[in-house]
């Protein structure tokens, strides 16, 4: 090997090392940022008291929603105020792209509705991107960075993002069913197996339809949600389809879901996840 080739190889090796060092530093800063946001989320509007769910709390709800809460096994248990969970699964951003595996943590406050979701998505053995979605005090935000370093997407401070984050919260409350009893959510019966949930919080309103089977198990949730494509927002049907149940802390919840955009070109299944761990009323990282 010539001296020039050796020098070039050395420079390339140094660049690679610098990139990975910078990525490690950036990832540490990212983790600290998320930790602060979770602390702020859990410190918002917390009520230090235990409320036990009773049959009377279910009265007045559509019959299918009452069935859902009953089969979720929440009656007789403490009302859920905070949630922390872990997910794993695969995702893709376009239909012609390969699936990418991810691991994620998510934190919810139910009393003052909000969440923080952080994920690490592997694009290949050497390249990953960090993602963080946040819904706090009625505002939605999204931040995606390659190697935790280079911004790929960043969105927030818009009514479209606020509505999108609200609908995500409304859809994901199937993992903490007692949130269905919150005063910011109203229910309207559609038929024996479906009901519309409408959330009203900090001046924003969003609604979607839950569908249940005859025994009360949740089957799906769909709503019209803003979708960003090339910097433009469109309002498209979006939702989750339940693929499997599991029991955590004596509460039965949908543990496997596919998330789908219903587009003019057909259904785009872009996100498949499984809940691997979940804790209620433990407001810590």
C-alpha positions in Angstrom: 0.0 0.0 0.0 1.3 3.4 -1.0 2.0 6.2 1.6 -0.9 8.2 0.1 -3.3 5.3 0.5 -2.2 4.8 4.1 -2.7 8.5 4.9 -6.2 8.5 3.3 -7.1 5.3 5.2 -5.9 7.0 8.4 -8.0 10.1 7.7 -11.1 8.0 7.0 -10.6 6.0 10.2 -10.2 9.2 12.2 -13.4 10.6 10.6 -15.3 7.5 11.5 -14.0 7.6 15.1 -15.0 11.3 15.4 -18.5 10.6 14.0 -19.1 7.8 16.5 -17.7 9.9 19.4 -19.9 12.8 18.4 -22.9 10.4 18.1 -22.3 9.0 21.6 -22.1 12.6 23.0 -25.3 13.6 21.1 -27.1 10.5 22.3 -26.2 11.3 25.9 -27.6 14.8 25.5 -30.7 13.3 23.9 -31.2 11.0 26.8 -30.8 13.9 29.3 -33.3 16.0 27.4 -35.9 13.2 27.4 -35.3 12.5 31.1 -36.1 16.2 31.9 -39.2 16.1 29.7 -40.4 13.0 31.5 -39.8 14.6 34.9 -41.8 17.6 33.8 -44.6 15.4 32.4 -44.9 13.4 35.7 -44.7 16.6 37.7 -47.7 18.1 35.9 -51.0 18.1 37.7 -50.3 15.0 39.8 -52.9 14.2 42.5 -51.5 12.3 45.4 -54.5 10.1 46.2 -55.8 6.6 45.4 -59.1 6.2 43.7 -60.6 2.7 43.3 -62.7 2.1 40.1 -66.2 0.8 40.9 -69.1 -0.4 38.8 -70.8 2.9 39.5 -68.0 4.7 37.6 -69.0 2.9 34.4 -72.6 3.9 34.6 -73.7 6.1 31.7 -71.0 4.9 29.3 -72.0 3.1 26.1 -72.6 -0.6 26.8 -69.6 -1.6 24.6 -67.3 0.7 26.5 -68.6 -0.7 29.8 -67.9 -4.2 28.5 -64.4 -3.2 27.5 -63.5 -1.7 30.9 -65.0 -4.8 32.6 -63.0 -7.3 30.5 -59.9 -5.1 31.0 -60.2 -6.0 34.7 -60.0 -2.5 36.0 -63.0 -2.6 38.3 -61.8 -2.8 41.9 -58.4 -1.6 41.0 -56.6 1.8 41.5 -57.3 4.5 38.9 -54.3 4.9 36.6 -52.6 8.3 36.8 -49.2 7.6 35.2 -47.9 5.0 32.8 -44.4 3.8 31.8 -44.0 1.1 29.2 -41.5 -0.5 26.8 -42.2 -1.4 23.2 -40.4 -3.3 20.4 -41.4 -3.8 16.8 -40.7 -2.7 13.3 -41.5 0.4 11.2 -41.1 1.9 7.8 -41.7 5.4 6.4 -42.7 4.4 2.9 -44.4 1.3 1.4 -41.4 0.4 -0.8 -39.0 0.6 2.1 -37.8 -2.3 4.2 -39.0 -2.8 7.7 -36.7 -1.3 10.4 -36.6 -2.8 14.0 -37.0 -0.4 16.9 -37.0 -0.4 20.7 -38.9 2.3 22.6 -40.0 3.7 25.9 -43.1 5.7 26.5 -44.4 7.7 29.5 -48.0 9.0 30.0 -49.6 11.4 32.5 -53.4 10.8 32.6 -54.5 13.5 35.0 -53.0 16.2 32.8 -53.0 14.2 29.5 -49.6 14.0 27.8 -46.8 11.6 26.8 -43.2 11.3 25.9 -42.1 8.6 23.5 -38.5 7.9 22.7 -37.2 5.3 20.3 -34.1 4.0 18.7 -34.6 2.7 15.1 -31.9 0.6 13.4 -31.6 1.4 9.7 -28.6 -1.0 9.3 -26.0 -2.5 11.6 -24.0 0.8 11.8 -26.7 3.4 11.3 -29.6 4.3 13.5 -31.9 7.2 14.2 -33.3 8.5 17.5 -36.9 9.6 17.6 -38.9 11.5 20.2 -42.6 12.4 20.1 -44.1 14.6 22.8 -47.5 15.7 23.8 -47.4 18.2 26.7 -49.9 20.9 27.8 -51.8 20.4 24.6 -48.9 20.8 22.3 -47.4 18.2 20.0 -43.8 17.9 19.0 -41.6 15.5 16.9 -37.9 15.2 16.6 -35.9 12.6 14.6 -32.1 12.6 14.4 -29.7 10.2 12.5 -27.2 8.9 15.0 -28.8 11.2 17.6 -26.7 13.9 15.7 -28.2 15.1 12.4 -31.8 16.3 12.3 -33.9 14.3 9.9 -37.3 15.8 10.9 -38.5 18.3 13.4 -42.0 19.5 13.8 -44.1 21.4 16.4 -45.8 24.6 17.2 -48.8 24.0 14.8 -52.4 23.0 15.2 -51.8 20.0 12.9 -49.2 18.6 15.3 -51.3 19.4 18.3 -54.3 17.5 16.9 -52.1 14.6 15.7 -50.5 14.2 19.2 -54.0 14.4 20.9 -55.3 11.6 18.6 -52.3 9.5 19.4 -53.0 9.9 23.1 -56.7 9.0 22.5 -55.8 5.9 20.6 -53.1 4.7 23.0 -55.3 4.9 26.1 -56.2 1.3 25.4 -53.0 0.5 27.3 -54.3 2.3 30.4 -58.1 1.8 30.2 -59.2 3.9 33.2 -58.3 7.0 31.2 -61.6 6.4 29.4 -63.3 7.8 32.6 -61.4 11.1 32.4 -63.5 14.2 32.4 -61.8 15.5 29.2 -63.2 12.5 27.2 -66.8 12.1 26.2 -68.4 8.9 24.7 -71.1 8.6 22.1 -72.6 5.2 21.3 -72.7 4.3 17.6 -74.0 0.8 17.8 -73.6 -2.3 19.9 -69.9 -2.7 19.1 -68.6 0.8 18.5 -68.5 4.2 20.2 -67.0 7.5 19.4 -64.5 9.0 21.9 -64.1 12.8 21.8 -61.3 14.5 23.7 -61.4 18.2 24.6 -58.3 19.6 26.1 -56.7 23.1 26.2 -58.9 24.4 23.4 -58.3 21.5 21.0 -60.8 18.8 20.1 -60.2 15.4 18.5 -62.4 12.3 18.1 -62.1 8.7 16.8 -64.1 5.5 16.8 -63.4 2.5 18.9 -64.6 -0.9 17.8 -65.0 -3.8 20.1 -65.9 -7.5 19.7 -69.0 -9.0 21.4 -67.1 -9.8 24.6 -65.8 -6.2 24.9 -62.3 -6.6 23.7 -61.0 -3.7 21.7 -60.6 -4.5 18.0 -59.5 -1.1 16.5 -59.4 2.6 16.7 -59.6 4.9 13.7 -59.7 8.7 13.3 -58.9 11.3 10.7 -55.4 12.5 11.5 -53.0 15.0 9.9 -50.2 13.3 7.9 -47.2 15.3 6.7 -45.8 14.6 3.2 -43.1 16.8 1.6 -43.9 19.6 4.1 -47.7 19.5 3.4 -50.4 18.3 5.8 -53.3 16.1 4.6 -56.1 14.8 6.7 -56.3 11.0 6.3 -57.9 8.0 8.1 -55.4 6.6 10.6 -55.6 4.1 13.3 -54.5 0.9 15.1 -55.7 -2.7 14.7 -55.3 -5.0 17.6 -53.3 -8.2 16.9 -53.0 -9.7 20.3 -53.8 -9.3 24.1 -51.7 -9.8 27.2 -52.1 -9.2 30.9 -49.9 -6.8 32.9 -50.3 -6.0 36.6 -53.7 -7.9 36.4 -54.9 -5.5 33.7 -55.7 -7.0 30.3 -54.7 -4.8 27.4 -54.0 -5.0 23.7 -50.3 -5.9 23.6 -49.7 -6.2 19.8 -51.0 -3.6 17.3 -50.5 -2.6 13.7 -50.8 1.1 12.9 -52.3 1.9 9.5 -52.9 4.9 7.2 -55.9 4.3 5.0 -54.9 6.1 1.8 -56.4 6.4 -1.6 -53.8 3.9 -2.9 -54.8 1.4 -0.2 -53.9 0.6 3.4 -50.4 1.5 4.4 -49.3 -0.6 7.4 -46.3 1.3 8.6 -45.8 0.5 12.3 -46.1 -2.8 14.2 -45.4 -2.9 17.9 -45.6 -5.1 21.0 -45.8 -4.0 24.6 -43.1 -5.9 26.5 -43.4 -4.1 29.9 -45.8 -1.7 31.5 -46.2 -0.2 34.9 -49.0 1.9 36.4 -48.7 4.7 39.0 -44.9 4.5 39.1 -43.9 8.0 37.9 -40.2 7.4 37.4 -38.0 6.6 34.5 
